[in-house]
Amino acid sequence: MKLKKTCIVDDDKIYVFGLKKIMEINDFSEEIVVFPNGKEALDYLKSLISEPLSLPDVILLDLNMPVMDGWQFLEEFIRIQNDFSRKISIYIMSSSIQKDDIERAKSYSEVTDYLIKPVKIKDLEQIIKNEQ
């Protein structure tokens, strides 16, 4: 099984390029959309409120980005998530191994898991299992 649509929110173009390649090779998702910051991702999600079938199944969210970081994105997402007619799973992907960051991320019921970068094939396989 593969996901219908995945949203990557990360400003690191080289990392995103590599992650997309791994996803494509492993047939992870039919469609992958990428945003360099939380604001652009939120604007995109808001534009799809009336098109529930176009919403992503999963959001892979970096924490450290310009304009709107991952924490700010989460706060805004919580405010609008009830407008979506289905659940969107959020996975934090960060190079931070700080216990505070991991605990803070897991304190959000909207966050399914916290993945340490670089995301590995086994992480992607676990996401697929979680989403079935």
SVG drawing of the C-alpha trace seen along z (x, -y; Angstrom):
<svg xmlns="http://www.w3.org/2000/svg" viewBox="-16 -35 37 37">
<polyline fill="none" stroke="black" stroke-width="0.4" points="0.0,0.0 1.1,-3.5 -0.2,-6.9 -2.3,-9.0 -0.7,-12.3 2.2,-13.4 3.1,-17.0 6.7,-17.8 7.3,-21.1 11.0,-21.7 13.3,-24.5 16.4,-22.3 16.3,-21.7 19.0,-19.1 17.4,-17.1 14.0,-17.3 15.5,-16.2 17.0,-13.1 13.8,-12.4 11.7,-12.6 14.0,-10.2 13.8,-7.7 10.0,-8.0 9.8,-7.5 12.1,-4.5 10.1,-2.9 6.7,-3.8 5.7,-5.7 3.1,-8.1 1.3,-8.8 1.8,-12.5 4.4,-14.6 3.9,-18.3 6.7,-20.4 6.6,-23.7 9.7,-25.6 7.9,-26.9 4.8,-26.5 2.9,-29.5 2.9,-28.2 1.8,-24.8 -1.0,-26.2 -2.2,-28.4 -2.2,-25.3 -4.2,-23.3 -6.7,-26.1 -7.3,-26.2 -8.3,-22.6 -10.9,-22.7 -13.7,-22.3 -11.8,-19.6 -11.3,-16.8 -10.1,-14.3 -7.2,-16.6 -5.9,-16.9 -2.7,-15.0 -2.7,-11.8 0.5,-12.8 2.5,-15.9 6.2,-15.5 7.1,-18.7 10.5,-20.2 10.8,-22.3 13.4,-24.9 12.3,-27.0 12.1,-30.6 8.8,-32.6 6.8,-30.1 8.6,-27.3 7.1,-23.9 5.9,-24.9 4.0,-27.9 2.6,-25.6 1.3,-23.2 -0.4,-25.9 -2.2,-27.2 -3.0,-23.7 -4.7,-22.9 -6.9,-26.0 -8.1,-24.9 -8.0,-21.1 -11.7,-20.8 -12.4,-22.4 -11.0,-19.4 -13.4,-16.5 -10.7,-13.9 -7.7,-13.4 -4.2,-14.4 -1.3,-12.7 1.6,-14.9 5.1,-13.5 7.8,-15.8 11.1,-15.2 14.0,-17.1 17.7,-16.8 17.1,-17.9 17.7,-15.1 17.0,-17.5 14.7,-15.7 12.7,-19.0 11.9,-19.1 10.9,-15.4 8.7,-15.7 7.1,-19.0 6.3,-17.4 4.8,-14.3 2.7,-16.5 0.6,-17.4 -2.1,-14.8 -1.9,-15.9 1.7,-14.6 1.8,-10.9 5.5,-10.5 8.9,-12.3 11.5,-11.2 15.2,-12.0 16.7,-13.2 17.7,-11.7 14.4,-9.8 15.2,-6.2 13.3,-3.6 12.2,-1.9 10.6,-5.2 8.7,-5.4 7.6,-1.8 6.4,-2.5 4.4,-5.5 2.7,-3.3 1.8,-0.8 0.5,-3.5 -1.7,-4.9 -3.4,-1.7"/>
</svg>
